Structure formats: C-alpha cells, structure tokens
Amino acid sequence: MLFILLKHTIVELFIAGKLQIRYNKHTNIVERSSVSPDGIVQNPMLLKSLEWSADKEALRVIKNIPKWLPAIKNAKPITVTNIQTITFSVDY
C-alpha cells in the first residue's frame, strides 16, 4: 500500500513539473577502419553497435573525417587498420 501511494505521489510531482528525472548514459561504439597510404579513412565497420541513429552518426563522422598521417614502415607509407572507441553521452 505504501509503495502504491509513493509511486502515485512521484507521478503527480513529475506531471506537475516539480520533479525532474535525469537519466545519464555513457555508451561506446567500437569502430574499425583502415587508413590508406595517402591518409584516407576507408572501410569503416562497426564492431559494437548501439542503436541505428547513433550507429549512423558514428559512420557519418568517420566517413567525413579529414585525412590522417599514414603509418610509415621502411620509410614508405602503408595501410593500417585502426580500432577506435566512440563514446556517446546521452542525457534524458
């Protein structure tokens, strides 16, 4: 009975705008891509997904990233595969 009364009171306060519930969530997306010898990021692929809109935004940002400095081996630029973690912070 006390739980039902307490729950009802919390809902009334929330509806009246006297109670704000904040939800903070930090979540990671893991992405793998290659950097070509000319510094262009290629073949982005998500290894750990969050949800479709966050995944779409992460891939959009990765595809539009400026050129990187390529890795060098034996004084020549080479293709390298990177794994990156992208952190999303969502406040409700």
Summary of the structure (lengths in Angstrom):
residues: 92
radius of gyration: 22.3
end to end distance: 29.8
largest distance: 75.4
contacts: 203
relative contact order: 0.26
helix: 28%
strand: 41%
